[in-house]
Amino acid sequence: MTDDHEAEDELRYSTALAAAAAVVNSSLDVEQVLDRILEQVSAVVPADTYNIILIREGQGHMVRWRGYEALDLVDQITVSYTHLTLPTKRIV
């Protein structure tokens, strides 16, 4: 039974990744790409909230989020972060 569950999870992850890759490759609209990435992540990662933080010169900016509205947390979203510690090792 565990093997079936793992296979289903892997299929969901692969499908979501393929869908996200397709939108990245088919759209020049950054807003649409970010929305679709959140859509695909929320399809495979169980959570109440999701966000995308873009990092430039060590400073992060939350540019997209989901789920905060349903929890009445929109007013508590911090959209700018400083002093981020980034990994120094590249993960491939």
Residue frames as qw, qx, qy, qz and C-alpha x, y, z in Angstrom:
[[0.000, 0.885, 0.465, 0.000, 0.00, 0.00, 0.00],
 [0.325, -0.760, 0.106, 0.553, 2.88, 2.37, 0.71],
 [0.397, -0.081, 0.596, 0.694, 4.28, 1.84, -2.78],
 [0.162, 0.658, 0.649, 0.345, 0.92, 2.81, -4.31],
 [0.192, -0.923, -0.244, 0.229, 0.76, 5.95, -2.16],
 [0.405, -0.556, 0.330, 0.646, 4.32, 6.91, -3.09],
 [0.353, 0.216, 0.673, 0.613, 3.59, 6.32, -6.77],
 [0.045, 0.832, 0.534, 0.145, 0.49, 8.55, -6.55],
 [0.298, -0.856, -0.012, 0.422, 2.49, 11.29, -4.82],
 [0.433, -0.290, 0.507, 0.687, 5.23, 11.08, -7.42],
 [0.269, 0.495, 0.675, 0.477, 2.67, 11.32, -10.23],
 [0.086, -0.927, -0.358, 0.071, 1.07, 14.41, -8.62],
 [0.380, -0.709, 0.207, 0.557, 4.48, 16.05, -8.20],
 [0.420, -0.023, 0.629, 0.654, 5.49, 15.25, -11.77],
 [0.177, 0.694, 0.628, 0.306, 2.20, 16.53, -13.16],
 [0.182, -0.937, -0.190, 0.230, 2.43, 19.77, -11.18],
 [0.429, -0.533, 0.374, 0.626, 6.04, 20.30, -12.20],
 [0.376, 0.247, 0.676, 0.585, 5.21, 19.70, -15.85],
 [0.060, 0.849, 0.507, 0.139, 2.30, 22.16, -15.67],
 [0.289, -0.870, 0.020, 0.399, 4.47, 24.81, -14.01],
 [0.451, -0.277, 0.532, 0.661, 7.22, 24.29, -16.59],
 [0.320, 0.521, 0.668, 0.425, 4.67, 24.57, -19.40],
 [0.023, -0.948, -0.316, 0.019, 3.39, 27.95, -18.18],
 [0.401, -0.710, 0.247, 0.524, 6.92, 29.26, -17.64],
 [0.418, -0.086, 0.647, 0.631, 7.82, 28.27, -21.18],
 [0.211, 0.567, 0.692, 0.394, 4.60, 29.57, -22.74],
 [0.110, -0.931, -0.341, -0.063, 4.14, 32.95, -21.09],
 [0.439, 0.356, -0.177, 0.806, 6.11, 36.16, -20.95],
 [0.390, -0.702, -0.075, -0.591, 3.70, 37.53, -18.34],
 [0.253, 0.279, -0.755, 0.536, 5.59, 37.26, -15.04],
 [0.485, -0.162, 0.388, -0.767, 2.42, 37.77, -13.00],
 [0.880, 0.091, -0.187, -0.427, 0.73, 34.84, -14.74],
 [0.647, 0.298, -0.672, 0.201, 3.79, 32.64, -14.29],
 [0.006, -0.267, 0.688, -0.675, 3.96, 33.36, -10.54],
 [0.678, -0.069, 0.214, -0.700, 0.24, 32.70, -10.12],
 [0.883, 0.176, -0.361, -0.243, 0.49, 29.36, -11.94],
 [0.424, 0.324, -0.750, 0.390, 3.52, 28.31, -9.90],
 [0.305, -0.184, 0.586, -0.728, 1.54, 28.93, -6.70],
 [0.811, 0.075, -0.052, -0.577, -1.39, 27.05, -8.19],
 [0.791, 0.248, -0.560, -0.017, 0.77, 24.01, -8.94],
 [0.190, 0.301, -0.744, 0.566, 2.55, 24.07, -5.57],
 [0.499, -0.133, 0.420, -0.746, -0.77, 24.23, -3.74],
 [0.851, 0.120, -0.289, -0.422, -1.92, 21.18, -5.69],
 [0.815, 0.142, -0.540, 0.156, 0.85, 18.99, -4.25],
 [0.321, 0.154, -0.601, 0.715, 1.99, 20.57, -0.98],
 [0.399, -0.690, -0.592, -0.119, -0.58, 20.51, 1.82],
 [0.309, -0.131, -0.327, 0.884, -0.56, 23.88, 3.61],
 [0.055, 0.788, 0.534, -0.301, -2.85, 26.74, 4.55],
 [0.143, 0.936, -0.073, -0.313, -0.72, 29.47, 3.01],
 [0.789, 0.184, 0.283, 0.513, 1.77, 29.74, 0.17],
 [0.068, 0.952, -0.049, -0.295, 4.02, 32.52, -1.02],
 [0.778, 0.377, 0.065, 0.499, 6.78, 33.37, -3.45],
 [0.310, -0.881, 0.097, 0.343, 9.63, 35.53, -2.27],
 [0.707, 0.607, -0.038, 0.362, 11.98, 36.91, -4.91],
 [0.621, -0.646, 0.055, 0.441, 15.46, 37.69, -3.64],
 [0.540, 0.718, 0.004, 0.439, 17.64, 40.44, -5.06],
 [0.263, 0.596, -0.403, 0.643, 20.89, 41.60, -3.49],
 [0.274, -0.007, -0.794, 0.543, 20.14, 39.82, -0.23],
 [0.336, 0.123, 0.367, -0.859, 16.72, 41.36, 0.19],
 [0.073, 0.280, 0.939, 0.188, 13.55, 39.34, -0.25],
 [0.368, 0.104, 0.014, -0.924, 10.22, 40.62, -1.49],
 [0.375, 0.292, 0.866, -0.154, 7.03, 38.60, -1.20],
 [0.163, 0.194, -0.417, -0.873, 5.50, 39.05, -4.63],
 [0.618, -0.140, -0.532, -0.561, 2.69, 36.49, -4.56],
 [0.149, -0.118, 0.849, -0.493, 0.72, 34.70, -1.88],
 [0.578, -0.241, -0.576, -0.526, -2.30, 32.49, -1.38],
 [0.598, -0.331, -0.718, 0.129, -4.37, 31.41, 1.59],
 [0.217, -0.046, -0.431, 0.875, -3.80, 34.42, 3.80],
 [0.363, -0.225, -0.190, -0.884, -7.22, 35.85, 2.88],
 [0.697, -0.311, -0.585, -0.274, -9.11, 32.79, 4.16],
 [0.632, -0.304, -0.535, 0.471, -7.28, 33.04, 7.48],
 [0.123, -0.966, -0.189, -0.129, -7.83, 36.82, 7.69],
 [0.694, -0.477, 0.111, 0.528, -4.05, 37.37, 7.73],
 [0.546, 0.660, 0.211, 0.471, -3.61, 39.69, 4.75],
 [0.122, -0.959, 0.078, -0.242, -2.85, 42.67, 7.01],
 [0.678, -0.637, 0.349, 0.114, -0.03, 40.69, 8.64],
 [0.866, 0.344, 0.144, 0.333, 1.85, 39.88, 5.44],
 [0.303, -0.761, 0.288, 0.496, 5.35, 41.28, 5.41],
 [0.764, 0.633, 0.126, 0.013, 6.27, 41.95, 1.81],
 [0.423, 0.765, -0.394, 0.284, 9.88, 42.95, 2.31],
 [0.879, -0.449, 0.000, 0.161, 12.59, 41.09, 4.19],
 [0.245, 0.842, -0.448, 0.174, 16.13, 42.15, 4.95],
 [0.231, -0.578, 0.757, -0.199, 19.17, 40.27, 6.21],
 [0.958, 0.095, 0.003, -0.271, 18.23, 37.02, 4.52],
 [0.382, -0.503, 0.759, 0.160, 20.68, 34.17, 4.88],
 [0.797, 0.442, -0.201, -0.361, 20.94, 32.41, 1.57],
 [0.926, -0.146, 0.300, 0.173, 22.49, 29.01, 0.97],
 [0.019, -0.774, 0.497, 0.392, 25.99, 29.25, -0.40],
 [0.346, -0.120, 0.894, 0.260, 25.89, 25.80, -1.97],
 [0.496, 0.227, -0.355, -0.760, 24.14, 25.51, -5.30],
 [0.562, 0.086, 0.786, -0.243, 21.48, 22.83, -5.28],
 [0.269, 0.250, -0.635, -0.680, 20.86, 21.23, -8.66]]
